[in-house]
Amino acid sequence: MTEMTRHIEIMDTTLRDGEQTSGVSFIPHEKLMMARFLLEDLNVDRIEIASARVSEGEKKAATSICSWAARKGFLDRVEILGFVDKGVSIQWIEQVGGRVINLLAKGSYRHCTQQLHKTPEEHLSDILEQVNLAHQHHFDVNIYLEDWSNGMKDSPEYIYQLMDGLKDSCIRRYMLPDTLGVQSPTDVKVAVQDITQRYPQLHFEFHAHNDYDLAVANALAAVQAGAKGLHTSINGLGERAGNAPLASVQVALKDHLGVITSIRESSLGKASQIVASYSGIAIPPNKPVVGSNVFTQVAGVHADGDNKNNLYCNDLLPERFGRRREYALGKASGKANIRKNLEAIGLELDEESMKKVTGRIIELGDRKELVTQEDLPYIVSDVLKHAPTCERVRLVSYMVSTAYGLKPVASVRLEVDKKIHESTATGDGQYDAFVRCVRHIYKNKLHRDFPILTNYNVTIPPGGHTDALVQTTIEWSFQGRILKTHALDADQTEAAIKATVKLLNIISEP
């Protein structure tokens, strides 16, 4: 095969190695649901679902998955980790209905002699005994060479001795773990190339760990060096820093090496969400491919470039993964960002209105991380519909404070008809203290009537998040009229204060 048509097998180990993430434990129902999605929707080649002999819960989960897989014709794609234990693991896997054992052997001289306290010859004999027994039970056998990465560095002759003794057995796949995540891409390329060239007739797979944040890079290096399969987990779950994340491995293989996998990329996002939900480990918003922010343009210049022949796009198009590009609204937004969002909700503004709305979004962006597309209609309404026709009254500055056991205090500087007035007052709440300040300025310094507050309503516009905009609507009675003012802000008190300043401008209109 050419590099462009080469197929790489993906074995996903979320349900086995991924469950070794600190604090993660899947119940049998969750394991079954994830197994079904991985095989049917995401279409990984194989899944590793459990370790033999671990617990009754593990046994129940493995039994339900194997039963389902047998009915669907997927049983040869379901694998269970077993041990060199004179047939005990084989018996356990047979009891749950499994047909594939991933046998854990020692891939370094130190592990063999210091953990097992055996000679290489003794360990090889034990492995072959287990392999032959598995074959008698009609199992497919794959083998992990645990600590292989350190073995290639410290004791390669041990690995070659082991391989020479195993190469003519019925083992289907030889799995090469960087168990402690110590390799660099250069190390991986040299080591994998060495072993694949020594044993070209065998099928080798690479199992990366992410301790140096090199799992994806190491996986690519292994493929370049001749590995025929890779092990991954959803969201990079796994012990310590985790395993190679499937989504990142998939796009890097396809876009950078041009190799083929069986993965359905449109299901990567949903797989990530399912595993995040069951594991309780949130997806970082900037995680490649599956993060919530990775298809969001924030800078206005980027949105403008997208309007001009997609100048800021790469091969990771959101549509490829069943998603769409979004244009964030915040302090870095330009008119291009805002126009993109307005187009998405069917709104069109003239240049003057765009200028006002842009200014308001930038102001809000300084107060809140992002303004959502769902917030946008309310911002437009706030700026264009509820803005006063004149601005004779301007809030220069204010301070409100509260402390346990003390009444809230407010200090206000208000500009009325270009003259500054100041006042300080206490109140039953922060907003009440602010209103008392303004009322004092109007009644005692300006000798003017001040409206009476008759109703006060606070809502969160639909589609908001925990930092959603607050919409405040205040009803006032003034000289026989009922007036309503609205305002938006990320802070409830700030929204109410803005609505009050709007009212003061309305009653100051000539």
Summary of the structure (lengths in Angstrom):
residues: 510
radius of gyration: 32.4
end to end distance: 83.0
largest distance: 102.3
contacts: 1769
relative contact order: 0.07
helix: 44%
strand: 22%
